[in-house]
Amino acid sequence: MSLVRLKIKGISYSQTQNGAYALILNEVEGDRKLPIVIGAFEAQSIAIALEKEIKPPRPLTHDLFKNFADRFQIVVKQVIIHKLVDGVFYSSIICERDKVEEIIDARTSDAIALALRFEAPIFTYKTILDKAGIFLKFSSKEKDENEDDDSIVVDEILQEGEAVEIESGTSTHGFREMSMEELHAELKKAVANEDYEKAAKLRDEISKRK
């Protein structure tokens, strides 16, 4: 079976259900997207790895794993999303130490959070992308009516019955009325308080205005 390389397009949150997130993966040589519903904690961890400006004062769980692996000279070579059963994605982390390769099972969200920290490539099999990959096609009118195309994906997945354990999210409606100076001040405060979910959403709002 042939492998297809994926890149992270971003993390989207549901506009209808608080605390629901989707990690949007995009095939490198194509237009199909692979949306994966994830929990709030994993969304925070991935968002922090994507946003280089957010520096946690203490290592998160995935940062701790990275530090542990570095200390014992373990390298994550790649991540493969290798199975899709009943709407659940299964992944493997390909590691190497002393030129010996090991394969470790992992939740897809954890595997991707680690892949980001090790700058390791992410792959899936073509059969999985054929089955679960989607094209996002919207008219210009629909795009104007929706702030984020990918947020629609999250809602569609949830409506189809995808299950995930989620936590209450932080509303972003109040951020829209803040000035850039206020947003940066709130971002600094959120990081200091280790409220990374709020920090990630603040970064999203700041990025939209750039």
BELQUISUL-V346192 format. One record per run of one state. SS is the DSSP state (H for helix, E for strand, C for the rest). FROM is the first residue (numbers start at 1). TO is the last residue. If there is no record, write none. Layout:
BEGIN
ss:SS from:FROM to:TO
ss:SS from:FROM to:TO
END
This chain:
BEGIN
ss:C from:1 to:2
ss:E from:3 to:13
ss:C from:14 to:20
ss:E from:21 to:27
ss:C from:28 to:32
ss:E from:33 to:38
ss:C from:39 to:39
ss:H from:40 to:50
ss:C from:51 to:60
ss:H from:61 to:71
ss:C from:72 to:74
ss:E from:75 to:85
ss:C from:86 to:87
ss:E from:88 to:97
ss:C from:98 to:99
ss:E from:100 to:107
ss:H from:108 to:118
ss:C from:119 to:120
ss:E from:121 to:125
ss:H from:126 to:132
ss:C from:133 to:133
ss:E from:134 to:134
ss:C from:135 to:139
ss:H from:140 to:145
ss:C from:146 to:148
ss:H from:149 to:159
ss:C from:160 to:172
ss:H from:173 to:177
ss:C from:178 to:179
ss:H from:180 to:192
ss:C from:193 to:195
ss:H from:196 to:209
ss:C from:210 to:210
END
